[in-house]
Amino acid sequence: MTKEIRPTPTIIRRKQVEALTGLSRSTIYLRISQGTFPRNISLGARAVGWVESEINEWLDHQIELSRKATPPGSLK
């Protein structure tokens, strides 16, 4: 039997999430509360992080939605 090898998830902190998404701290937490942004995970008593692959999936989805909303050949 072959054991499946899973990549280790990368955890990123809020400042990195802000830099990747262009969203502010308050917008990130607002969208989490609305269920439209990946939830953070607890890293300790006063530390949280996000799974990088979930943030990347969210970004890909946002790009897809944006491209569908803009007709081909038009500039925004």
mmCIF file of the N, C-alpha and C atoms, coordinates in Angstrom:
data_MODEL
# 
_entry.id   MODEL 
# 
loop_
_atom_site.group_PDB 
_atom_site.id 
_atom_site.type_symbol 
_atom_site.label_atom_id 
_atom_site.label_alt_id 
_atom_site.label_comp_id 
_atom_site.label_asym_id 
_atom_site.label_entity_id 
_atom_site.label_seq_id 
_atom_site.pdbx_PDB_ins_code 
_atom_site.Cartn_x 
_atom_site.Cartn_y 
_atom_site.Cartn_z 
_atom_site.occupancy 
_atom_site.B_iso_or_equiv 
_atom_site.pdbx_formal_charge 
_atom_site.auth_seq_id 
_atom_site.auth_comp_id 
_atom_site.auth_asym_id 
_atom_site.auth_atom_id 
_atom_site.pdbx_PDB_model_num 
ATOM 1   N N  . MET A 1 1  ? 0.845   -1.163 0.000   1.00 0.00 ? 1  MET A N  1 
ATOM 2   C CA . MET A 1 1  ? 0.000   0.000  0.000   1.00 0.00 ? 1  MET A CA 1 
ATOM 3   C C  . MET A 1 1  ? 0.903   1.242  0.000   1.00 0.00 ? 1  MET A C  1 
ATOM 4   N N  . THR A 1 2  ? 0.574   2.198  -0.860  1.00 0.00 ? 2  THR A N  1 
ATOM 5   C CA . THR A 1 2  ? 1.344   3.433  -0.960  1.00 0.00 ? 2  THR A CA 1 
ATOM 6   C C  . THR A 1 2  ? 0.676   4.511  -0.127  1.00 0.00 ? 2  THR A C  1 
ATOM 7   N N  . LYS A 1 3  ? 1.480   5.178  0.672   1.00 0.00 ? 3  LYS A N  1 
ATOM 8   C CA . LYS A 1 3  ? 0.943   6.247  1.496   1.00 0.00 ? 3  LYS A CA 1 
ATOM 9   C C  . LYS A 1 3  ? 0.889   7.535  0.675   1.00 0.00 ? 3  LYS A C  1 
ATOM 10  N N  . GLU A 1 4  ? -0.266  8.197  0.702   1.00 0.00 ? 4  GLU A N  1 
ATOM 11  C CA . GLU A 1 4  ? -0.442  9.447  -0.045  1.00 0.00 ? 4  GLU A CA 1 
ATOM 12  C C  . GLU A 1 4  ? 0.339   10.558 0.650   1.00 0.00 ? 4  GLU A C  1 
ATOM 13  N N  . ILE A 1 5  ? 1.099   11.296 -0.130  1.00 0.00 ? 5  ILE A N  1 
ATOM 14  C CA . ILE A 1 5  ? 1.862   12.416 0.408   1.00 0.00 ? 5  ILE A CA 1 
ATOM 15  C C  . ILE A 1 5  ? 1.111   13.698 0.108   1.00 0.00 ? 5  ILE A C  1 
ATOM 16  N N  . ARG A 1 6  ? 0.731   14.391 1.189   1.00 0.00 ? 6  ARG A N  1 
ATOM 17  C CA . ARG A 1 6  ? 0.027   15.665 1.053   1.00 0.00 ? 6  ARG A CA 1 
ATOM 18  C C  . ARG A 1 6  ? 1.008   16.789 1.307   1.00 0.00 ? 6  ARG A C  1 
ATOM 19  N N  . PRO A 1 7  ? 0.895   17.860 0.516   1.00 0.00 ? 7  PRO A N  1 
ATOM 20  C CA . PRO A 1 7  ? 1.756   18.997 0.808   1.00 0.00 ? 7  PRO A CA 1 
ATOM 21  C C  . PRO A 1 7  ? 1.364   19.630 2.147   1.00 0.00 ? 7  PRO A C  1 
ATOM 22  N N  . THR A 1 8  ? 2.351   20.113 2.859   1.00 0.00 ? 8  THR A N  1 
ATOM 23  C CA . THR A 1 8  ? 2.099   20.769 4.131   1.00 0.00 ? 8  THR A CA 1 
ATOM 24  C C  . THR A 1 8  ? 1.455   22.119 3.874   1.00 0.00 ? 8  THR A C  1 
ATOM 25  N N  . PRO A 1 9  ? 0.334   22.419 4.542   1.00 0.00 ? 9  PRO A N  1 
ATOM 26  C CA . PRO A 1 9  ? -0.296  23.719 4.322   1.00 0.00 ? 9  PRO A CA 1 
ATOM 27  C C  . PRO A 1 9  ? 0.609   24.852 4.826   1.00 0.00 ? 9  PRO A C  1 
ATOM 28  N N  . THR A 1 10 ? 0.610   25.933 4.094   1.00 0.00 ? 10 THR A N  1 
ATOM 29  C CA . THR A 1 10 ? 1.353   27.118 4.503   1.00 0.00 ? 10 THR A CA 1 
ATOM 30  C C  . THR A 1 10 ? 0.387   28.078 5.169   1.00 0.00 ? 10 THR A C  1 
ATOM 31  N N  . ILE A 1 11 ? 0.751   28.534 6.350   1.00 0.00 ? 11 ILE A N  1 
ATOM 32  C CA . ILE A 1 11 ? -0.074  29.475 7.096   1.00 0.00 ? 11 ILE A CA 1 
ATOM 33  C C  . ILE A 1 11 ? 0.532   30.869 6.936   1.00 0.00 ? 11 ILE A C  1 
ATOM 34  N N  . ILE A 1 12 ? -0.309  31.829 6.586   1.00 0.00 ? 12 ILE A N  1 
ATOM 35  C CA . ILE A 1 12 ? 0.165   33.205 6.434   1.00 0.00 ? 12 ILE A CA 1 
ATOM 36  C C  . ILE A 1 12 ? -0.562  34.097 7.430   1.00 0.00 ? 12 ILE A C  1 
ATOM 37  N N  . ARG A 1 13 ? 0.111   35.151 7.827   1.00 0.00 ? 13 ARG A N  1 
ATOM 38  C CA . ARG A 1 13 ? -0.431  36.071 8.819   1.00 0.00 ? 13 ARG A CA 1 
ATOM 39  C C  . ARG A 1 13 ? -1.208  37.197 8.147   1.00 0.00 ? 13 ARG A C  1 
ATOM 40  N N  . ARG A 1 14 ? -1.903  37.997 8.958   1.00 0.00 ? 14 ARG A N  1 
ATOM 41  C CA . ARG A 1 14 ? -2.823  39.016 8.441   1.00 0.00 ? 14 ARG A CA 1 
ATOM 42  C C  . ARG A 1 14 ? -2.141  40.008 7.508   1.00 0.00 ? 14 ARG A C  1 
ATOM 43  N N  . LYS A 1 15 ? -0.966  40.475 7.854   1.00 0.00 ? 15 LYS A N  1 
ATOM 44  C CA . LYS A 1 15 ? -0.279  41.453 6.991   1.00 0.00 ? 15 LYS A CA 1 
ATOM 45  C C  . LYS A 1 15 ? -0.022  40.873 5.602   1.00 0.00 ? 15 LYS A C  1 
ATOM 46  N N  . GLN A 1 16 ? 0.305   39.591 5.544   1.00 0.00 ? 16 GLN A N  1 
ATOM 47  C CA . GLN A 1 16 ? 0.508   38.936 4.258   1.00 0.00 ? 16 GLN A CA 1 
ATOM 48  C C  . GLN A 1 16 ? -0.809  38.817 3.492   1.00 0.00 ? 16 GLN A C  1 
ATOM 49  N N  . VAL A 1 17 ? -1.889  38.518 4.215   1.00 0.00 ? 17 VAL A N  1 
ATOM 50  C CA . VAL A 1 17 ? -3.212  38.431 3.577   1.00 0.00 ? 17 VAL A CA 1 
ATOM 51  C C  . VAL A 1 17 ? -3.590  39.798 3.012   1.00 0.00 ? 17 VAL A C  1 
ATOM 52  N N  . GLU A 1 18 ? -3.354  40.851 3.781   1.00 0.00 ? 18 GLU A N  1 
ATOM 53  C CA . GLU A 1 18 ? -3.632  42.204 3.305   1.00 0.00 ? 18 GLU A CA 1 
ATOM 54  C C  . GLU A 1 18 ? -2.828  42.514 2.045   1.00 0.00 ? 18 GLU A C  1 
ATOM 55  N N  . ALA A 1 19 ? -1.546  42.145 2.042   1.00 0.00 ? 19 ALA A N  1 
ATOM 56  C CA . ALA A 1 19 ? -0.689  42.418 0.889   1.00 0.00 ? 19 ALA A CA 1 
ATOM 57  C C  . ALA A 1 19 ? -1.140  41.624 -0.344  1.00 0.00 ? 19 ALA A C  1 
ATOM 58  N N  . LEU A 1 20 ? -1.518  40.369 -0.153  1.00 0.00 ? 20 LEU A N  1 
ATOM 59  C CA . LEU A 1 20 ? -1.956  39.536 -1.280  1.00 0.00 ? 20 LEU A CA 1 
ATOM 60  C C  . LEU A 1 20 ? -3.280  39.985 -1.874  1.00 0.00 ? 20 LEU A C  1 
ATOM 61  N N  . THR A 1 21 ? -4.206  40.387 -1.011  1.00 0.00 ? 21 THR A N  1 
ATOM 62  C CA . THR A 1 21 ? -5.566  40.681 -1.472  1.00 0.00 ? 21 THR A CA 1 
ATOM 63  C C  . THR A 1 21 ? -5.821  42.155 -1.747  1.00 0.00 ? 21 THR A C  1 
ATOM 64  N N  . GLY A 1 22 ? -5.035  43.018 -1.127  1.00 0.00 ? 22 GLY A N  1 
ATOM 65  C CA . GLY A 1 22 ? -5.292  44.451 -1.241  1.00 0.00 ? 22 GLY A CA 1 
ATOM 66  C C  . GLY A 1 22 ? -6.419  44.916 -0.337  1.00 0.00 ? 22 GLY A C  1 
ATOM 67  N N  . LEU A 1 23 ? -6.891  44.034 0.546   1.00 0.00 ? 23 LEU A N  1 
ATOM 68  C CA . LEU A 1 23 ? -7.979  44.373 1.459   1.00 0.00 ? 23 LEU A CA 1 
ATOM 69  C C  . LEU A 1 23 ? -7.411  44.875 2.788   1.00 0.00 ? 23 LEU A C  1 
ATOM 70  N N  . SER A 1 24 ? -8.173  45.744 3.438   1.00 0.00 ? 24 SER A N  1 
ATOM 71  C CA . SER A 1 24 ? -7.777  46.234 4.756   1.00 0.00 ? 24 SER A CA 1 
ATOM 72  C C  . SER A 1 24 ? -8.178  45.219 5.821   1.00 0.00 ? 24 SER A C  1 
ATOM 73  N N  . ARG A 1 25 ? -7.643  45.398 7.014   1.00 0.00 ? 25 ARG A N  1 
ATOM 74  C CA . ARG A 1 25 ? -7.965  44.530 8.145   1.00 0.00 ? 25 ARG A CA 1 
ATOM 75  C C  . ARG A 1 25 ? -9.471  44.499 8.396   1.00 0.00 ? 25 ARG A C  1 
ATOM 76  N N  . SER A 1 26 ? -10.092 45.675 8.433   1.00 0.00 ? 26 SER A N  1 
ATOM 77  C CA . SER A 1 26 ? -11.520 45.729 8.735   1.00 0.00 ? 26 SER A CA 1 
ATOM 78  C C  . SER A 1 26 ? -12.353 45.054 7.638   1.00 0.00 ? 26 SER A C  1 
ATOM 79  N N  . THR A 1 27 ? -11.947 45.193 6.385   1.00 0.00 ? 27 THR A N  1 
ATOM 80  C CA . THR A 1 27 ? -12.682 44.558 5.283   1.00 0.00 ? 27 THR A CA 1 
ATOM 81  C C  . THR A 1 27 ? -12.532 43.046 5.345   1.00 0.00 ? 27 THR A C  1 
ATOM 82  N N  . ILE A 1 28 ? -11.353 42.568 5.675   1.00 0.00 ? 28 ILE A N  1 
ATOM 83  C CA . ILE A 1 28 ? -11.137 41.121 5.805   1.00 0.00 ? 28 ILE A CA 1 
ATOM 84  C C  . ILE A 1 28 ? -12.086 40.552 6.852   1.00 0.00 ? 28 ILE A C  1 
ATOM 85  N N  . TYR A 1 29 ? -12.126 41.166 8.034   1.00 0.00 ? 29 TYR A N  1 
ATOM 86  C CA . TYR A 1 29 ? -12.985 40.648 9.100   1.00 0.00 ? 29 TYR A CA 1 
ATOM 87  C C  . TYR A 1 29 ? -14.466 40.828 8.792   1.00 0.00 ? 29 TYR A C  1 
ATOM 88  N N  . LEU A 1 30 ? -14.836 41.899 8.102   1.00 0.00 ? 30 LEU A N  1 
ATOM 89  C CA . LEU A 1 30 ? -16.223 42.075 7.681   1.00 0.00 ? 30 LEU A CA 1 
ATOM 90  C C  . LEU A 1 30 ? -16.631 40.957 6.734   1.00 0.00 ? 30 LEU A C  1 
ATOM 91  N N  . ARG A 1 31 ? -15.784 40.675 5.755   1.00 0.00 ? 31 ARG A N  1 
ATOM 92  C CA . ARG A 1 31 ? -16.110 39.613 4.788   1.00 0.00 ? 31 ARG A CA 1 
ATOM 93  C C  . ARG A 1 31 ? -16.129 38.234 5.435   1.00 0.00 ? 31 ARG A C  1 
ATOM 94  N N  . ILE A 1 32 ? -15.273 38.014 6.431   1.00 0.00 ? 32 ILE A N  1 
ATOM 95  C CA . ILE A 1 32 ? -15.334 36.742 7.167   1.00 0.00 ? 32 ILE A CA 1 
ATOM 96  C C  . ILE A 1 32 ? -16.694 36.616 7.845   1.00 0.00 ? 32 ILE A C  1 
ATOM 97  N N  . SER A 1 33 ? -17.137 37.692 8.481   1.00 0.00 ? 33 SER A N  1 
ATOM 98  C CA . SER A 1 33 ? -18.430 37.650 9.186   1.00 0.00 ? 33 SER A CA 1 
ATOM 99  C C  . SER A 1 33 ? -19.601 37.471 8.223   1.00 0.00 ? 33 SER A C  1 
ATOM 100 N N  . GLN A 1 34 ? -19.427 37.929 6.983   1.00 0.00 ? 34 GLN A N  1 
ATOM 101 C CA . GLN A 1 34 ? -20.461 37.773 5.960   1.00 0.00 ? 34 GLN A CA 1 
ATOM 102 C C  . GLN A 1 34 ? -20.373 36.412 5.270   1.00 0.00 ? 34 GLN A C  1 
ATOM 103 N N  . GLY A 1 35 ? -19.314 35.676 5.539   1.00 0.00 ? 35 GLY A N  1 
ATOM 104 C CA . GLY A 1 35 ? -19.126 34.363 4.918   1.00 0.00 ? 35 GLY A CA 1 
ATOM 105 C C  . GLY A 1 35 ? -18.599 34.434 3.504   1.00 0.00 ? 35 GLY A C  1 
ATOM 106 N N  . THR A 1 36 ? -17.968 35.563 3.125   1.00 0.00 ? 36 THR A N  1 
ATOM 107 C CA . THR A 1 36 ? -17.482 35.727 1.752   1.00 0.00 ? 36 THR A CA 1 
ATOM 108 C C  . THR A 1 36 ? -15.955 35.750 1.656   1.00 0.00 ? 36 THR A C  1 
ATOM 109 N N  . PHE A 1 37 ? -15.285 35.365 2.746   1.00 0.00 ? 37 PHE A N  1 
ATOM 110 C CA . PHE A 1 37 ? -13.822 35.337 2.772   1.00 0.00 ? 37 PHE A CA 1 
ATOM 111 C C  . PHE A 1 37 ? -13.396 34.161 3.644   1.00 0.00 ? 37 PHE A C  1 
ATOM 112 N N  . PRO A 1 38 ? -12.277 33.518 3.308   1.00 0.00 ? 38 PRO A N  1 
ATOM 113 C CA . PRO A 1 38 ? -11.839 32.367 4.112   1.00 0.00 ? 38 PRO A CA 1 
ATOM 114 C C  . PRO A 1 38 ? -11.639 32.731 5.580   1.00 0.00 ? 38 PRO A C  1 
ATOM 115 N N  . ARG A 1 39 ? -12.074 31.836 6.458   1.00 0.00 ? 39 ARG A N  1 
ATOM 116 C CA . ARG A 1 39 ? -11.932 32.049 7.900   1.00 0.00 ? 39 ARG A CA 1 
ATOM 117 C C  . ARG A 1 39 ? -10.484 31.843 8.317   1.00 0.00 ? 39 ARG A C  1 
ATOM 118 N N  . ASN A 1 40 ? -10.101 32.562 9.348   1.00 0.00 ? 40 ASN A N  1 
ATOM 119 C CA . ASN A 1 40 ? -8.766  32.391 9.898   1.00 0.00 ? 40 ASN A CA 1 
ATOM 120 C C  . ASN A 1 40 ? -8.750  31.196 10.845  1.00 0.00 ? 40 ASN A C  1 
ATOM 121 N N  . ILE A 1 41 ? -7.538  30.778 11.207  1.00 0.00 ? 41 ILE A N  1 
ATOM 122 C CA . ILE A 1 41 ? -7.384  29.683 12.156  1.00 0.00 ? 41 ILE A CA 1 
ATOM 123 C C  . ILE A 1 41 ? -6.588  30.195 13.347  1.00 0.00 ? 41 ILE A C  1 
ATOM 124 N N  . SER A 1 42 ? -6.851  29.645 14.497  1.00 0.00 ? 42 SER A N  1 
ATOM 125 C CA . SER A 1 42 ? -6.148  30.048 15.712  1.00 0.00 ? 42 SER A CA 1 
ATOM 126 C C  . SER A 1 42 ? -4.761  29.412 15.733  1.00 0.00 ? 42 SER A C  1 
ATOM 127 N N  . LEU A 1 43 ? -3.773  30.228 16.022  1.00 0.00 ? 43 LEU A N  1 
ATOM 128 C CA . LEU A 1 43 ? -2.402  29.742 16.155  1.00 0.00 ? 43 LEU A CA 1 
ATOM 129 C C  . LEU A 1 43 ? -1.937  29.795 17.608  1.00 0.00 ? 43 LEU A C  1 
ATOM 130 N N  . GLY A 1 44 ? -2.757  30.353 18.445  1.00 0.00 ? 44 GLY A N  1 
ATOM 131 C CA . GLY A 1 44 ? -2.412  30.490 19.852  1.00 0.00 ? 44 GLY A CA 1 
ATOM 132 C C  . GLY A 1 44 ? -3.365  31.458 20.515  1.00 0.00 ? 44 GLY A C  1 
ATOM 133 N N  . ALA A 1 45 ? -3.029  31.873 21.721  1.00 0.00 ? 45 ALA A N  1 
ATOM 134 C CA . ALA A 1 45 ? -3.918  32.735 22.497  1.00 0.00 ? 45 ALA A CA 1 
ATOM 135 C C  . ALA A 1 45 ? -4.253  34.038 21.782  1.00 0.00 ? 45 ALA A C  1 
ATOM 136 N N  . ARG A 1 46 ? -3.271  34.647 21.148  1.00 0.00 ? 46 ARG A N  1 
ATOM 137 C CA . ARG A 1 46 ? -3.502  35.943 20.494  1.00 0.00 ? 46 ARG A CA 1 
ATOM 138 C C  . ARG A 1 46 ? -2.942  35.986 19.077  1.00 0.00 ? 46 ARG A C  1 
ATOM 139 N N  . ALA A 1 47 ? -2.946  34.858 18.403  1.00 0.00 ? 47 ALA A N  1 
ATOM 140 C CA . ALA A 1 47 ? -2.387  34.804 17.058  1.00 0.00 ? 47 ALA A CA 1 
ATOM 141 C C  . ALA A 1 47 ? -3.302  34.007 16.136  1.00 0.00 ? 47 ALA A C  1 
ATOM 142 N N  . VAL A 1 48 ? -3.519  34.553 14.945  1.00 0.00 ? 48 VAL A N  1 
ATOM 143 C CA . VAL A 1 48 ? -4.312  33.847 13.937  1.00 0.00 ? 48 VAL A CA 1 
ATOM 144 C C  . VAL A 1 48 ? -3.550  33.864 12.614  1.00 0.00 ? 48 VAL A C  1 
ATOM 145 N N  . GLY A 1 49 ? -3.950  32.983 11.739  1.00 0.00 ? 49 GLY A N  1 
ATOM 146 C CA . GLY A 1 49 ? -3.375  32.932 10.403  1.00 0.00 ? 49 GLY A CA 1 
ATOM 147 C C  . GLY A 1 49 ? -4.401  32.376 9.448   1.00 0.00 ? 49 GLY A C  1 
ATOM 148 N N  . TRP A 1 50 ? -4.061  32.391 8.172   1.00 0.00 ? 50 TRP A N  1 
ATOM 149 C CA . TRP A 1 50 ? -4.925  31.867 7.124   1.00 0.00 ? 50 TRP A CA 1 
ATOM 150 C C  . TRP A 1 50 ? -4.164  30.818 6.338   1.00 0.00 ? 50 TRP A C  1 
ATOM 151 N N  . VAL A 1 51 ? -4.901  29.847 5.814   1.00 0.00 ? 51 VAL A N  1 
ATOM 152 C CA . VAL A 1 51 ? -4.293  28.833 4.952   1.00 0.00 ? 51 VAL A CA 1 
ATOM 153 C C  . VAL A 1 51 ? -4.071  29.487 3.593   1.00 0.00 ? 51 VAL A C  1 
ATOM 154 N N  . GLU A 1 52 ? -2.819  29.551 3.168   1.00 0.00 ? 52 GLU A N  1 
ATOM 155 C CA . GLU A 1 52 ? -2.463  30.270 1.948   1.00 0.00 ? 52 GLU A CA 1 
ATOM 156 C C  . GLU A 1 52 ? -3.226  29.752 0.726   1.00 0.00 ? 52 GLU A C  1 
ATOM 157 N N  . SER A 1 53 ? -3.401  28.446 0.621   1.00 0.00 ? 53 SER A N  1 
ATOM 158 C CA . SER A 1 53 ? -4.108  27.891 -0.537  1.00 0.00 ? 53 SER A CA 1 
ATOM 159 C C  . SER A 1 53 ? -5.566  28.356 -0.578  1.00 0.00 ? 53 SER A C  1 
ATOM 160 N N  . GLU A 1 54 ? -6.195  28.558 0.580   1.00 0.00 ? 54 GLU A N  1 
ATOM 161 C CA . GLU A 1 54 ? -7.576  29.056 0.618   1.00 0.00 ? 54 GLU A CA 1 
ATOM 162 C C  . GLU A 1 54 ? -7.634  30.508 0.152   1.00 0.00 ? 54 GLU A C  1 
ATOM 163 N N  . ILE A 1 55 ? -6.641  31.304 0.522   1.00 0.00 ? 55 ILE A N  1 
ATOM 164 C CA . ILE A 1 55 ? -6.577  32.694 0.065   1.00 0.00 ? 55 ILE A CA 1 
ATOM 165 C C  . ILE A 1 55 ? -6.360  32.722 -1.442  1.00 0.00 ? 55 ILE A C  1 
ATOM 166 N N  . ASN A 1 56 ? -5.482  31.870 -1.942  1.00 0.00 ? 56 ASN A N  1 
ATOM 167 C CA . ASN A 1 56 ? -5.236  31.818 -3.392  1.00 0.00 ? 56 ASN A CA 1 
ATOM 168 C C  . ASN A 1 56 ? -6.478  31.383 -4.164  1.00 0.00 ? 56 ASN A C  1 
ATOM 169 N N  . GLU A 1 57 ? -7.229  30.431 -3.618  1.00 0.00 ? 57 GLU A N  1 
ATOM 170 C CA . GLU A 1 57 ? -8.482  30.008 -4.258  1.00 0.00 ? 57 GLU A CA 1 
ATOM 171 C C  . GLU A 1 57 ? -9.485  31.153 -4.277  1.00 0.00 ? 57 GLU A C  1 
ATOM 172 N N  . TRP A 1 58 ? -9.567  31.902 -3.178  1.00 0.00 ? 58 TRP A N  1 
ATOM 173 C CA . TRP A 1 58 ? -10.470 33.053 -3.106  1.00 0.00 ? 58 TRP A CA 1 
ATOM 174 C C  . TRP A 1 58 ? -10.072 34.089 -4.154  1.00 0.00 ? 58 TRP A C  1 
ATOM 175 N N  . LEU A 1 59 ? -8.768  34.350 -4.279  1.00 0.00 ? 59 LEU A N  1 
ATOM 176 C CA . LEU A 1 59 ? -8.289  35.311 -5.280  1.00 0.00 ? 59 LEU A CA 1 
ATOM 177 C C  . LEU A 1 59 ? -8.633  34.848 -6.694  1.00 0.00 ? 59 LEU A C  1 
ATOM 178 N N  . ASP A 1 60 ? -8.410  33.569 -6.981  1.00 0.00 ? 60 ASP A N  1 
ATOM 179 C CA . ASP A 1 60 ? -8.748  33.027 -8.303  1.00 0.00 ? 60 ASP A CA 1 
ATOM 180 C C  . ASP A 1 60 ? -10.235 33.214 -8.599  1.00 0.00 ? 60 ASP A C  1 
ATOM 181 N N  . HIS A 1 61 ? -11.068 32.969 -7.595  1.00 0.00 ? 61 HIS A N  1 
ATOM 182 C CA . HIS A 1 61 ? -12.519 33.128 -7.756  1.00 0.00 ? 61 HIS A CA 1 
ATOM 183 C C  . HIS A 1 61 ? -12.882 34.590 -8.029  1.00 0.00 ? 61 HIS A C  1 
ATOM 184 N N  . GLN A 1 62 ? -12.247 35.510 -7.296  1.00 0.00 ? 62 GLN A N  1 
ATOM 185 C CA . GLN A 1 62 ? -12.509 36.937 -7.506  1.00 0.00 ? 62 GLN A CA 1 
ATOM 186 C C  . GLN A 1 62 ? -12.097 37.369 -8.911  1.00 0.00 ? 62 GLN A C  1 
ATOM 187 N N  . ILE A 1 63 ? -10.980 36.868 -9.391  1.00 0.00 ? 63 ILE A N  1 
ATOM 188 C CA . ILE A 1 63 ? -10.526 37.189 -10.748 1.00 0.00 ? 63 ILE A CA 1 
ATOM 189 C C  . ILE A 1 63 ? -11.534 36.664 -11.763 1.00 0.00 ? 63 ILE A C  1 
ATOM 190 N N  . GLU A 1 64 ? -11.984 35.430 -11.551 1.00 0.00 ? 64 GLU A N  1 
ATOM 191 C CA . GLU A 1 64 ? -12.970 34.822 -12.452 1.00 0.00 ? 64 GLU A CA 1 
ATOM 192 C C  . GLU A 1 64 ? -14.261 35.642 -12.482 1.00 0.00 ? 64 GLU A C  1 
ATOM 193 N N  . LEU A 1 65 ? -14.749 36.030 -11.312 1.00 0.00 ? 65 LEU A N  1 
ATOM 194 C CA . LEU A 1 65 ? -15.971 36.838 -11.247 1.00 0.00 ? 65 LEU A CA 1 
ATOM 195 C C  . LEU A 1 65 ? -15.777 38.179 -11.950 1.00 0.00 ? 65 LEU A C  1 
ATOM 196 N N  . SER A 1 66 ? -14.643 38.791 -11.753 1.00 0.00 ? 66 SER A N  1 
ATOM 197 C CA . SER A 1 66 ? -14.352 40.085 -12.354 1.00 0.00 ? 66 SER A CA 1 
ATOM 198 C C  . SER A 1 66 ? -14.292 39.987 -13.879 1.00 0.00 ? 66 SER A C  1 
ATOM 199 N N  . ARG A 1 67 ? -13.684 38.940 -14.369 1.00 0.00 ? 67 ARG A N  1 
ATOM 200 C CA . ARG A 1 67 ? -13.546 38.763 -15.824 1.00 0.00 ? 67 ARG A CA 1 
ATOM 201 C C  . ARG A 1 67 ? -14.889 38.466 -16.476 1.00 0.00 ? 67 ARG A C  1 
ATOM 202 N N  . LYS A 1 68 ? -15.764 37.767 -15.774 1.00 0.00 ? 68 LYS A N  1 
ATOM 203 C CA . LYS A 1 68 ? -17.093 37.475 -16.310 1.00 0.00 ? 68 LYS A CA 1 
ATOM 204 C C  . LYS A 1 68 ? -17.936 38.756 -16.366 1.00 0.00 ? 68 LYS A C  1 
ATOM 205 N N  . ALA A 1 69 ? -17.707 39.668 -15.435 1.00 0.00 ? 69 ALA A N  1 
ATOM 206 C CA . ALA A 1 69 ? -18.493 40.893 -15.364 1.00 0.00 ? 69 ALA A CA 1 
ATOM 207 C C  . ALA A 1 69 ? -18.051 41.913 -16.394 1.00 0.00 ? 69 ALA A C  1 
ATOM 208 N N  . THR A 1 70 ? -16.827 41.797 -16.892 1.00 0.00 ? 70 THR A N  1 
ATOM 209 C CA . THR A 1 70 ? -16.300 42.746 -17.867 1.00 0.00 ? 70 THR A CA 1 
ATOM 210 C C  . THR A 1 70 ? -16.349 42.114 -19.252 1.00 0.00 ? 70 THR A C  1 
ATOM 211 N N  . PRO A 1 71 ? -17.113 42.705 -20.195 1.00 0.00 ? 71 PRO A N  1 
ATOM 212 C CA . PRO A 1 71 ? -17.174 42.131 -21.536 1.00 0.00 ? 71 PRO A CA 1 
ATOM 213 C C  . PRO A 1 71 ? -15.799 42.144 -22.201 1.00 0.00 ? 71 PRO A C  1 
ATOM 214 N N  . PRO A 1 72 ? -15.491 41.105 -22.995 1.00 0.00 ? 72 PRO A N  1 
ATOM 215 C CA . PRO A 1 72 ? -14.200 41.039 -23.670 1.00 0.00 ? 72 PRO A CA 1 
ATOM 216 C C  . PRO A 1 72 ? -13.988 42.275 -24.572 1.00 0.00 ? 72 PRO A C  1 
ATOM 217 N N  . GLY A 1 73 ? -12.784 42.784 -24.553 1.00 0.00 ? 73 GLY A N  1 
ATOM 218 C CA . GLY A 1 73 ? -12.455 43.912 -25.411 1.00 0.00 ? 73 GLY A CA 1 
ATOM 219 C C  . GLY A 1 73 ? -12.768 45.269 -24.815 1.00 0.00 ? 73 GLY A C  1 
ATOM 220 N N  . SER A 1 74 ? -13.478 45.309 -23.702 1.00 0.00 ? 74 SER A N  1 
ATOM 221 C CA . SER A 1 74 ? -13.796 46.601 -23.100 1.00 0.00 ? 74 SER A CA 1 
ATOM 222 C C  . SER A 1 74 ? -12.768 46.921 -22.023 1.00 0.00 ? 74 SER A C  1 
ATOM 223 N N  . LEU A 1 75 ? -12.526 48.179 -21.847 1.00 0.00 ? 75 LEU A N  1 
ATOM 224 C CA . LEU A 1 75 ? -11.599 48.613 -20.809 1.00 0.00 ? 75 LEU A CA 1 
ATOM 225 C C  . LEU A 1 75 ? -12.390 49.141 -19.643 1.00 0.00 ? 75 LEU A C  1 
ATOM 226 N N  . LYS A 1 76 ? -11.898 48.872 -18.474 1.00 0.00 ? 76 LYS A N  1 
ATOM 227 C CA . LYS A 1 76 ? -12.557 49.369 -17.273 1.00 0.00 ? 76 LYS A CA 1 
ATOM 228 C C  . LYS A 1 76 ? -11.732 50.406 -16.629 1.00 0.00 ? 76 LYS A C  1 
# 
